[in-house]
Amino acid sequence: MTSEVSFPISTSQSEETTGKYVITFRDNATTEGLAILRDQSGISGLANAADFPESALDFSQIEATGAVFPTLGIAVVSLDEEALHRTTISAAEDSAILSIEPERIFYANGNGLSIDHLTGYRDAVNNLYAKAIASDLGEEMRDQAVFQDDAVSTWGLKATKVITSQYTGEGIKIAVLDTGFDFQHPDFQGRSILSKSFIPGEVEQDGNGHGTHCIGTAAGFKDLNGRRYGVAHKSTIYVGKVLSNAGSGSTSGILAGIEWAIVNGVQVISMSLGDGTSQSSAYETVARRALQNGSLIIAAAGNNGRDLPPGNIVTQPANSQSIMAVAAVDNTLTVPSFSATSGTSIAANVDIAGPGVNVYSSVPVNKGRYASFSGTSMATPHVAGIAALYAQALNVRGQALWQILISRTLRIPQPNPRVGSGLVQAPQ
């Protein structure tokens, strides 16, 4: 990637910032970069993720000044205007500092809503989608559903051939960085689950529902009636709570979750989160380094497809070239109008598609145990779970895993900017 100091960065009104700054260091230059930061801002002794058990930074124990993530080569710090100016000037072409950008706020499903509101969101999306299909397709095509939920499995597992795959994800680790997980859910009893919260004051228990739904698709198995809804049902689950129970979180928490996952040898990292269409040097650098460490980051393309251009393109962080951006398709393999499309930058491309309309999966027991939602958030864990199946089947990691996923998709008659290489398919 081309080196650049990316300050100042313009953000739209919808792209919220925290007031802190994300400092990305060049490869193998973290120590030198921290020295520049110390000299220009006076900041030293930052909390280091490596000093915490399993590199899981505890935000309740760190100072307000910020933290450093050595595996990622990133620091997030508070800088006043003068310190920011001095540090930016020092970040010259040959400096150890690659980029400086504002810390962002991100959301599950592009909003910060609880599962009760997500239910309304689901109904609204599904209703709008049905109306769009009714106006765009003829009667014969509308009545012909290609895949359907039944007593055996969800339609998405049929469409992606998960239901016939001999692989289970056994021996593979999947990290879902989201709103947490309902540890009381009966479908996951006996599973190997490791968890950390990167939200100050909140435990890993999912008070939102979004995270439990995504984990169910990526790594769950069957409901109490025997219907299968999950992909990699023998994988090891890493629950990283990087979004609050209200559905929002900052770059710091997301980076902490990625650092934790990489250090613990997680092969697949699933992130159904995002907001805004500006691009980030930090996320691109982090994702590239993750690939080099054998970890593939897969992220939702975004649910902003109905917005006027340029707002309908892939959102951050999925709009990084080294993060696999996932679009949604429905059970007729048609792209719903809410699914984001590729932008003019190669980094902002949709890379692959997954089932993302009326997706049935687990939700917290106190919210009904199961629910169907729509969104690129739902498509993403399908791809993540199938990535785990390929990691098991072919023993591939990082960039090699990426290439296998996109080379074995089902080509579908949709424009490439909407679906990338096509619909993800499971190994047989």
N, C-alpha and C positions, 0 to 999 in steps of 0.2 A: 504494500500500500504506500502511496506517496506520503512523505512526511510533511506535516504542516502544523503550525500553531493556529488552532481554530478559535481564537478569541478576537473580537467579540462574535458571538453567534446570535443571529436573529431567531426569535421564537415567536410563533403565533400566539394569540391570546389563549388558545386552548392548551398550549404547552406550558404547564406550570413548572416553576423552578423553586428550589428550596432556599436559595441564597448561598449555598456552598458551591464548590467547584471540583470538577473531576480532572485530575492531573494524570495524563497518560505518559509513561516513560518509554523511551526507546528500548529495543531488545537488549536485555542484560545490562541495563543502565539504571536500575532502580536506586541503588545506593548513591550514585552520582546525582541523580535527579532529586533525591531527598536532600542532598547537601545544598543544591541550588535553592530549593524551597526554603531550607533553613536560613540560608544567607540572605535571601531577598524578603522573607516574610517574618523571620524570627520563630517560625514554627519548628519544634523539635519534639522528640519523644512521642510521636504519634502511636496510637494503639496499632499493634501489628497482628494480623490474623494468625500468623504462624505461632504466636505466643499462647494461643487458646487451644484447648483440647480439640483434636481433629480439625484444626484451623477454622473452627466455627466461632467467629467473632461474636462476643456478647455485647450488644449495644448498651446494656444497662451498666456496663463497667468501663465504658470509654468516655474520654473527655469530649466536650463539644467541639474541640478543634478539628477532629476528624480521625481518619484511620488509613492504614496502608494495607494493600493486598499483594503480597510479594509474588505469588504465583502468577497473578494477572499482570503485574507491573503497573499498578494503578494506585493512586491515593485520592481520597476525597477529603477536602479541607475547607475550613472557613477562612476567607480572606477579606480583609477590608479593601477599600478601593485603592489605597496607596500600595498595599502589599501585592494586590492583583496586578497593578500596573508594572511594578518592578519585576515581578516574576514573569510576566508576559514579555517584557523587553529582554529578559535573560534567556528566554526560550528561543534562541536563534536557530538557524538551519543546522548547525553542528552541535546543538545543545542536547543534553540527556533528556530534556522534556520534549515529547512529541506533540502534545496538544493540551489545551486548556479549554474546558467547556462547562457551562452551567449544569449543576445537578438537576435532574428532571424528576417529575412525579409520573408514575405509570398506573394504569388501571386494568383490572380484570374486565374483559369484554368491552373495553372502552368506556366503562363507567365505574362508579364506586358503590354499587348497590348490593344489598343483602339478597339472600335467595328469594325472599318474598317479592322483592322488586324484580329479580331475575325471572321469576315466573311470569310477571307481567310483560317483561321484555321478550321472553320466549313467545308468548301469545301474540304480541304485536308483530314481531319479526315473521312468525309463521303466517299470520293473517295477511301481512303485506306481500309476503312471498307468494301466497296462494292467489292473491289478486293479480300480481304481475304475471304469473304463469297463465292465469285465465285469459289475460289480454294478449299474451304473446304467442300462445300455442293453439293449434286447432283442437277440436273436440277429441279426435282419435288419439293424439299424442298426450293430451291431458289425462285421459283415462287409462293410459298404459304405463303403470309403474314398473320399473325394471326390477327393483329390489324392495322387499317388505320385511318388517319385523314379524316374527312369528314365535311360537313357543320354544323353538330351538335356539334362535339367536337374533340379534339386531340386524337391520338391513345393512349397516355399515360393515359388519364382519363378513357378510356374504359378498358385498361388492369388492372388498379388498382381499378376498380369498383367505382370510384368517381362519374361517370356520373349517377349512380343509387342510390347513397347514399342520405339519407334524411337529413344529417347533413351539416352545413355550416361554422362551426367554430365560430358562434356567441358567444360573451362573452369571447373568447380566444384571447390572445395576441401572435403574432408571430414577433420575431425580426430577420431580415435578415441583417447580418453583412457582408457588401460587398462594392461596389463602389458608393453606394447611390441610388437615384431614380429620375426619371423624373416626377416632380410634375405637369407638364403640360399635362401629358398623359390623353386623354379623357376617357379612360376606368375606371379611378379611381376617377372621380368626385363624391364628396359627401362621400367618404370613410373616416374613422377615421384613420389618419396617423400622427404619432409622429416621429420626426427625430432629430438626433444629428450628427455632424461631429467630428470625432476624428483624422482628418488629418489636421495638421497646414496649414492655408492659403487656405483651400478649403471648400466650403459650401457643403451641402448635395445633391445638384443637381448632377445628374449622368452625368459625362462627358465621361464615358467609355461605358456603355451599359450593362455590365455584371450584375450589381445589379438590374437594371430594369427588365431584363429577369428573374432572379431568383425570384424576388418579384412577377412578373406576374404569375409564376407557383405556388408558394406557396399560394398566397393570392389574385390573380386576379380573373376575372370572364369570360366575353365574349368580343370578338372583335366587331368592328363596324358592322360586317355582322352577328353577332349572334353565331359565333363558340365559344364554351367554351374552355378555355385553363387553367383556374386557379382552384385551389382546395378549399381552405378555404375562400370563397368570402365574408363572413360577419365577418371575424376576424378583430381585430385591428392590424394595421401594424406599427411596430417599425422599422424605417430605421436607421441603424447604419453605418455611412460611416467610415469604418476602412481600406479601400483600396483607394488609390488615383485614380485620373482620368487616370493615367497611369497603374493602375491595381496592385499596390504593397502597402504593409503596414507592420508595425513592430508589434512585440509582444505587445508593450505598447498600441497601438491603439486598438488592438483586445481585450486585457484585459479590457481596458476602456469601450469598447462596451459591453462586457459580464457583467461587474460590473453594468453598467447602466441598462441593461436588467433585471438582477436579482433583483436589488433594486426596479424596477418598476413592479415587479410581472409578468414578461413575462414567459409564460409556455413553449414555444418552441423557441429555438435559432438555426437558420440555418446559416451555414458557408460553402460556396462553395469556399474554399481557402485552400492553403497548399503548401508545398515544402519540399523536403528532407525526408529521411527515419529514421533519428535519432529520438529517443524518448525523451520526455520531462516530467520530474517530475512535472514541473509547470503546464502544461496543464492537466495532470492527476489529480492533486490536485484540480485545479480550477473546472474541470468537476465533480468531486466527490462532492465538496461543492455545486455546482449548483444543482445537483440532490437532495441533502439534503434540498435545498431551494425551491424545486418544479419546477426547470427549467431543461429541457432536451436539451443538446447540440447535434446537428446532423451535421455531416461534410462530405465533399466529400472525398472518399477513395483515389482519385488521378487518373491522366490521364497518368501514366507512365507504363502502362501494357506492352508496347512493349520493355521496357528497359531490359537489361540482368539482371538476379538475381545478387545481392539482390536488385537492384534498382527498380524492378517492384512491390514491396510490398507497402502496405498502407502508405501514407505519413503523416507527422506531420501537424496539430494536431490530425487528425482522428485516428492515431495509438496510442491513449490513450484508456485504457480499459473502461473508463467511458464516452467516446464520441462515439456516434453511427456512425460507418463508413459505407458510402453508395457507393455501386458499381452501374454500369450502365448495363441495358439490352436494346436490340432493340425490334422492333415490332414483332419479332418471338420469343421473350423471350430468345434470345441468348446473351451471354456476348460478347461485342465488344472487340477487341484485346487491345484497349487503356486502359481499365478499370483495375485498380490495383488489385492485388490478396493478400491474407492473407500471413503474414510472419510466422516465427517460434515462435515468441512471441505471447502469448494469447492476449496481448494488441493490437497487430498489425493486428487483424482479421478484415475481412469484416463482418459486422453484418447483413446487409440487402441490397436489391437491389431496384432500382427505374428506371423508363423510362429515358434513357439518350442518345438516338440517334434520330436525326432529331426532336428535341423538339421545337414546335412552341409556342412562348410567346411574351410578350410585350418588346419593346426596345424604347429608346427615340424617340419622334416624329420627331426630325430633322435627325434621322437615319433610318426612314422608318416605324416607329410605331410598326411593327411586324417583327420577324425573327425566323428562325429555327436553333438551334445550337445543338452540340453533346458534351457530356462530363459527368463525374461524377458530375460536377457542376450543370448540368441540372437534374440529378437524385435526388440530395439532396433536393431541394425544394419540389419535389413530396412527399418525406417522411415527410418533415416538415409540409406541409399542411395537410397531412393525420393524423399526430400526433395531430394537432389541432382539427381535427374532432373527434378523440377518446377522447381527453381531454373534449370536449363538451358532447359527447354521454355518457361517462362512469364516468365523473368527476374524472379522474385519473391524477396524476401528478408525475413528477420525475421518480424514478425507476419503479414505478407501470406502468407508461405510456410506458416506455421502454419495459417491459415484455409483455404488450398487443400488441405492434407493432410487435414484433418478433414472438409472438405465433400465430398470425393471418395472416401470410404471405401465399402466394401461393407457394407451393413447386414446383420447376421447375427442369427439368433434366440437371442441371449444377453442376459441382463440388462445394462442400460447400466452399472451399477457395475462389471461385470467386463470390458467391452470398450470403453467410451467410445463414440465415434461409429461404431466398427466396424473392419473389417479394412482396412489400408492398401492402396491400389491405385495402380499406376504409370500415368503419362500415356501415351497411345497416339499 
